[in-house]
Amino acid sequence: MSHPTPYPVRLADEITRQLRQLADHLSHLPPPQAAQVIARVLDPDTGVLGGVTHLVATGSVFAKDQAERGALPAEVWLALGRASNELGDITLDLDEHKDALQRVGAQPATTAAKPPAPAPLVVRRRR
């Protein structure tokens, strides 16, 4: 007899499915709606990215406990801790752009008389 899948595993699978579904919808939304969705996803307090960051940090605490008991290699704990820190930094970097996303999200979906001038894309990396 097989064991039923525990609820938290089913929940993780369902969240993953819904994130894929959201990404599919995002690619078809008009710019104002897409900006609203992105702003909500990236919100550090209530958004998906903040939630994932918290989940990875919680996983790091679990992995530390298990590594101390010898059940997991210490590298697992270190990798989860590093991932949690990196996600936290990314969340802070993206939070700087919240206002711009909210401005785009507040614009009406109709085309303006004069479209905005495109900005040159510049790659910058900050560490």
N, C-alpha and C positions, 0 to 999 in steps of 0.2 A: 504494500500500500504506500502510495506516495504522500509526502507531507504537503499540506496546502501552503501556498505562498503567503508569507507573513504580510500583514497589512502595510507596514512601512516600505516593504519592497514593492508592493503593488502601487503604493502612493508615489514612490520615486519614478516608477515606470509611467504612471499617468501624468505626472508633472513633465517628464521628458516629452511625452507625446503632445501635450498641450503647448510646450515651448516650440516644438516643430510646427505645429499648427499656427501659432502666433507668427512665426517667421514667414510662413507661407502667405498669411494674410497681409503682413507688413509690406511685402513686395508688390502688392496690388492696391495699396491705399493711396489716396491723394496726399500730396506733401503735408498739408496741415494735420491730417489725421495720423500719418506716419510719425510726424514729429511728436505728437501727443503720446503715442504709444511708446516711442523711444524714451521720451522724458520720464514716463512712468516706470518703465523697465529699469532705467538707470538711477532712479531715485535712491540715494544711499540709505535712507531710513525705511522706506516702505516698498521699494522696488525689488524686482527679481535679482538684480546684481547684488544688492545689499543682502538679500536673503541667501543667495548662493555663498556669498562671503561668510556670512554667519554659519551656514551649514558646514563649510570647509573648516572654519575655526573650531566648531564643535567636534568635527571629525578628528582634528588635530589633538584635541584634549583626550578623546577616546584612544587614539593611537599612542599617545604618550603613556597613558595608563597601561595599555597592552604591551608596549615596548618595555616598560619597567618590570612587568611580570614575565617577560621573555616570550610572550605569545607572538609578537610582531618584531621585525627588525627595526632598530632605531631609525634607519633610513626612511621608513614609512612615515614615522612621526615628523622627522625633519622635512620631508617633502611636503607633507600636508601643512606644516607650519609655514614653510616658504610660500606655498601656494596661497595660503590665507593672507600673508603679508602682501604679496604681489596683488592679489585681488583688492585688498584694502587700498593700496596705492592707486590702482586703476580707477577704483570707485571715486577717490578724491580728485583725480585728474579729470574724470568725466563730469563730476559735479560742477566744475568751473564753467561748463558749457550749458548748464541747466537753463539759464536765462535766454540764451539764443534759441534753444529748442522750444521753450515756452512761447517766444515771440513768433516763431514759424507756426507753431500749433494754434496760435490765436488768430492767424490770418484767415480771411474767408477763402473758401475753395475756388471762388471765381478768379479769373485772370485779371490782374491789375492793368490799368491803362499803359503803364510803363513798367516792364519787367525789371527786376533787380539786376544790377550788373554782376556778372560772374566774378568771383574772386580767384586769383591764382592759387593753386594748391601748393603749399609749402610743407615739406616734411620736417618735423623737428622732433627730436627725442630728448626727453628730460629724465634724468636719473638722479 
